[in-house]
């Protein structure tokens, strides 16, 4: 079974010490940290080097390594002023990777939708949107390279990078220096894929597994025409298929739990562990 980690936002409002304590009890060995998250550690200086080092030490004391940073933002925000401000913030987080003890920082590509980065928009499918995305990612990737960091891109079916094939295209066009992808099939599964999940997930792994140093754990749900990615066990994704692919294709990649509340973590981990046990038996 892949070693387990969690997104820091699962514990919103908790101190870093309390997060590390609870996470240790669940057997987590990794955390993906959002540097902006309040953790009662120099919260008035979210991007300071000293704060990063303090938070890192708190987690390492409990045997938890920081596997990556969450720098998620809408890279293609149609509001250019907000886009530029968020890009500068992401650059500050890239500079902090080494202080947190990681090389990885993740972001989604976002959407040109005027009000919601998680909704589809016809402009997302244009050559112009793709070219603009490449320009922005290349700029951030170049900064990452200078800092010995790696920019991780997380695709999403309603964003500009919407398919695993586009993930391959991104890597072929920009190369692998300072750039990689997150293994998150739940983001890519279409409603049609739900009836053919083994083939769909296998294709996702074929496309992006060679570029994926981190995997995510959540679910896929289509309900009344709305696409969401809720916590493990509350959607329509076949976790047995995912566990089998991780075990055979990416066994050494950390698996990071998302979209759960603290009181839901144990149930999510139970589902994950049982899925891996089933995969091993078959």
C-alpha positions as CSV (number, residue, x, y, z in Angstrom):
1,X,0.0,0.0,0.0
2,X,1.2,3.5,-0.8
3,X,2.3,5.6,2.1
4,X,-0.4,8.0,3.2
5,X,-0.6,11.7,3.6
6,X,-3.2,14.4,3.9
7,X,-4.1,17.9,2.8
8,X,-3.5,20.4,5.6
9,X,-6.9,22.1,4.9
10,X,-8.6,19.0,6.3
11,X,-7.8,20.6,9.7
12,X,-8.9,24.2,9.0
13,X,-8.7,26.3,12.2
14,X,-6.4,23.8,14.0
15,X,-2.9,24.7,15.2
16,X,0.0,23.1,13.5
17,X,0.8,21.2,16.7
18,X,-2.8,19.8,17.0
19,X,-2.8,18.9,13.3
20,X,0.5,17.0,13.6
21,X,-0.7,15.2,16.7
22,X,-4.0,14.0,15.2
23,X,-2.4,13.1,11.9
24,X,0.2,11.0,13.7
25,X,-2.5,9.0,15.4
26,X,-4.0,8.1,12.0
27,X,-0.6,6.9,10.7
28,X,0.0,9.6,8.2
29,X,3.6,10.1,7.2
30,X,3.1,13.0,4.7
31,X,1.3,16.3,4.5
32,X,0.6,18.7,1.6
33,X,0.7,22.1,3.2
34,X,-1.1,25.3,2.2
35,X,1.4,28.1,3.3
36,X,-1.6,30.5,3.5
37,X,-3.4,28.4,6.1
38,X,-3.6,29.8,9.6
39,X,-1.9,27.4,12.0
40,X,-1.2,29.7,15.0
41,X,2.5,29.9,13.8
42,X,3.4,33.5,12.8
43,X,0.1,33.7,10.9
44,X,0.8,37.4,10.2
45,X,3.8,36.4,8.2
46,X,2.5,33.6,5.9
47,X,5.4,33.7,3.4
48,X,8.3,34.1,5.8
49,X,11.2,31.7,5.8
50,X,11.2,31.4,9.6
51,X,7.5,30.4,9.6
52,X,8.1,27.7,7.0
53,X,11.0,26.3,9.1
54,X,8.9,26.3,12.3
55,X,6.0,24.5,10.6
56,X,8.3,22.0,9.1
57,X,9.9,21.2,12.4
58,X,6.5,20.7,14.1
59,X,5.5,18.1,11.6
60,X,8.9,16.4,11.4
61,X,8.8,16.0,15.2
62,X,5.8,13.7,14.7
63,X,7.4,11.8,11.9
64,X,5.5,13.6,9.1
65,X,7.3,15.0,6.1
66,X,6.0,17.8,4.0
67,X,5.5,16.2,0.6
68,X,4.5,19.4,-1.2
69,X,2.9,22.8,-1.0
70,X,-0.6,23.7,-2.1
71,X,-0.3,26.8,-4.3
72,X,-3.7,26.3,-6.0
73,X,-5.0,29.2,-8.0
74,X,-6.8,29.9,-11.2
75,X,-3.8,30.5,-13.5
76,X,-6.2,31.8,-16.2
77,X,-8.4,34.0,-14.1
78,X,-10.2,36.3,-16.6
79,X,-9.7,39.2,-14.1
80,X,-6.1,40.0,-15.2
81,X,-5.4,42.1,-12.0
82,X,-6.4,39.1,-9.8
83,X,-4.5,36.7,-12.0
84,X,-1.3,38.7,-11.7
85,X,-1.7,39.1,-7.9
86,X,-2.2,35.3,-7.4
87,X,0.7,34.5,-9.7
88,X,3.0,36.7,-7.6
89,X,1.8,34.9,-4.5
90,X,2.5,31.6,-6.1
91,X,6.0,32.7,-7.0
92,X,6.5,33.5,-3.3
93,X,5.5,30.0,-2.4
94,X,7.8,28.5,-5.0
95,X,10.6,30.3,-3.2
96,X,9.7,28.7,0.1
97,X,9.7,25.0,-1.1
98,X,13.2,24.3,0.2
99,X,12.4,25.8,3.6
100,X,9.4,23.5,4.0
101,X,11.7,20.5,3.0
102,X,10.0,19.8,-0.3
103,X,10.6,20.4,-4.0
104,X,7.0,20.2,-5.0
105,X,4.3,22.9,-5.3
106,X,0.9,22.2,-6.8
107,X,-1.7,24.2,-8.7
108,X,-4.6,23.7,-11.0
109,X,-4.8,25.3,-14.4
110,X,-8.2,27.0,-13.8
111,X,-10.9,28.2,-16.1
112,X,-11.8,31.3,-18.1
113,X,-15.3,31.2,-16.7
114,X,-16.1,34.8,-15.5
115,X,-17.2,33.8,-11.9
116,X,-16.2,30.3,-11.1
117,X,-12.8,28.6,-11.6
118,X,-14.4,25.1,-11.3
119,X,-17.0,25.6,-14.1
120,X,-16.6,24.8,-17.7
121,X,-16.5,27.6,-20.3
122,X,-16.3,27.4,-24.0
123,X,-13.3,29.6,-24.0
124,X,-11.3,26.9,-22.2
125,X,-11.2,24.8,-25.3
126,X,-9.6,27.4,-27.6
127,X,-6.1,27.3,-29.0
128,X,-5.6,30.8,-27.5
129,X,-6.4,29.5,-24.0
130,X,-3.9,26.7,-24.4
131,X,-1.2,28.9,-25.6
132,X,-1.8,31.4,-22.7
133,X,-1.7,28.5,-20.3
134,X,1.6,27.3,-21.7
135,X,3.1,30.7,-21.3
136,X,2.1,31.1,-17.7
137,X,3.2,27.6,-16.7
138,X,6.5,28.0,-18.4
139,X,7.1,31.3,-16.6
140,X,6.4,29.6,-13.2
141,X,8.3,26.5,-14.1
142,X,11.4,28.6,-14.9
143,X,11.2,30.1,-11.5
144,X,10.8,26.7,-9.9
145,X,13.9,25.5,-11.7
146,X,16.0,28.4,-10.3
147,X,14.8,27.4,-6.8
148,X,15.4,23.6,-7.4
149,X,11.6,23.1,-7.2
150,X,9.1,21.3,-9.3
151,X,5.7,22.8,-10.4
152,X,3.0,20.1,-10.2
153,X,0.0,20.6,-12.4
154,X,-3.4,19.2,-11.4
155,X,-5.9,18.8,-14.3
156,X,-9.6,19.0,-14.0
157,X,-12.3,18.0,-16.5
158,X,-13.8,21.5,-16.5
159,X,-10.6,23.4,-16.6
160,X,-8.3,24.4,-19.5
161,X,-6.2,21.3,-18.9
162,X,-9.2,18.9,-18.9
163,X,-7.9,15.5,-20.0
164,X,-4.9,13.2,-19.4
165,X,-4.1,13.5,-23.0
166,X,-3.7,17.2,-22.5
167,X,-1.4,16.4,-19.6
168,X,0.9,14.5,-22.0
169,X,0.7,17.3,-24.5
170,X,1.8,19.8,-21.8
171,X,4.8,17.7,-20.9
172,X,5.8,17.1,-24.5
173,X,5.6,20.8,-25.3
174,X,7.4,22.2,-22.2
175,X,9.5,19.2,-21.1
176,X,10.0,17.7,-17.7
177,X,12.5,20.1,-16.1
178,X,10.9,21.7,-13.1
179,X,7.5,20.4,-14.2
180,X,5.3,17.3,-13.4
181,X,1.7,16.2,-13.0
182,X,-0.4,15.0,-10.1
183,X,-2.1,11.6,-10.3
184,X,-5.7,12.4,-9.6
185,X,-8.0,10.3,-11.8
186,X,-11.1,11.6,-10.0
187,X,-10.6,15.0,-11.6
188,X,-10.4,13.5,-15.1
189,X,-13.3,11.0,-15.1
190,X,-16.2,12.1,-17.3
191,X,-19.8,10.9,-16.7
192,X,-19.3,8.5,-19.6
193,X,-16.2,7.1,-18.0
194,X,-18.2,5.9,-15.0
195,X,-19.5,3.0,-16.9
196,X,-16.0,2.0,-18.1
197,X,-13.8,2.9,-15.1
198,X,-11.2,0.2,-15.5
199,X,-10.4,1.3,-19.1
200,X,-10.7,5.0,-18.2
201,X,-8.4,4.9,-15.2
202,X,-5.9,2.7,-17.1
203,X,-5.8,5.3,-19.8
204,X,-5.2,8.1,-17.2
205,X,-2.3,6.1,-15.8
206,X,-0.9,5.4,-19.2
207,X,-0.9,9.1,-19.9
208,X,0.3,10.8,-16.8
209,X,1.8,8.1,-14.4
210,X,5.3,8.6,-15.9
211,X,5.1,12.3,-14.8
212,X,3.4,11.9,-11.4
213,X,5.4,12.0,-8.1
214,X,2.2,12.5,-5.9
215,X,-1.2,10.9,-6.0
216,X,-4.5,12.2,-4.5
217,X,-7.3,10.3,-2.7
218,X,-10.9,11.5,-3.1
219,X,-13.9,10.5,-5.2
220,X,-15.9,11.5,-8.3
221,X,-19.6,12.4,-8.3
222,X,-22.0,13.4,-11.1
223,X,-25.4,14.5,-9.7
224,X,-28.1,16.4,-11.6
225,X,-25.5,17.5,-14.2
226,X,-23.1,18.9,-11.6
227,X,-19.6,17.4,-11.3
228,X,-17.8,17.4,-7.9
229,X,-15.0,15.5,-6.3
230,X,-16.1,14.7,-2.7
231,X,-14.2,12.7,-0.1
232,X,-13.4,9.0,-0.4
233,X,-16.4,6.7,-0.4
234,X,-19.0,9.3,-1.2
235,X,-18.9,9.3,-5.0
236,X,-19.1,7.0,-7.9
237,X,-15.4,6.2,-8.5
238,X,-14.3,2.5,-8.2
239,X,-11.6,2.7,-5.5
240,X,-10.7,-1.0,-6.1
241,X,-9.6,-0.1,-9.6
242,X,-7.6,2.9,-8.5
243,X,-5.9,1.0,-5.7
244,X,-4.9,-1.8,-8.0
245,X,-3.4,0.7,-10.5
246,X,-1.5,2.5,-7.7
247,X,-0.2,-0.8,-6.3
248,X,1.2,-2.0,-9.7
249,X,2.1,1.3,-11.4
250,X,3.0,3.8,-8.7
251,X,3.6,1.9,-5.5
252,X,6.2,4.3,-4.2
253,X,4.2,7.5,-4.7
254,X,2.7,9.2,-1.6
255,X,-1.2,9.1,-1.6
256,X,-2.6,12.3,-0.2
257,X,-6.2,12.4,1.3
258,X,-8.4,15.3,0.3
259,X,-11.9,16.8,0.9
260,X,-12.5,15.2,4.3
261,X,-13.3,16.6,7.7
262,X,-11.2,15.5,10.7
263,X,-14.0,13.3,12.0
264,X,-14.2,11.6,8.5
265,X,-10.6,10.7,8.2
266,X,-10.7,7.3,9.9
267,X,-13.6,6.2,7.6
268,X,-11.8,7.4,4.5
269,X,-8.6,5.5,5.5
270,X,-10.6,2.4,6.2
271,X,-12.0,2.5,2.7
272,X,-8.6,3.1,1.2
273,X,-7.0,0.2,3.1
274,X,-9.7,-2.2,2.3
275,X,-9.4,-1.3,-1.4
276,X,-5.7,-2.0,-1.4
277,X,-6.3,-5.3,0.5
278,X,-8.9,-6.3,-2.2
279,X,-6.4,-5.3,-5.0
280,X,-3.7,-7.5,-3.5
281,X,-6.0,-10.5,-3.3
282,X,-7.1,-10.2,-6.9
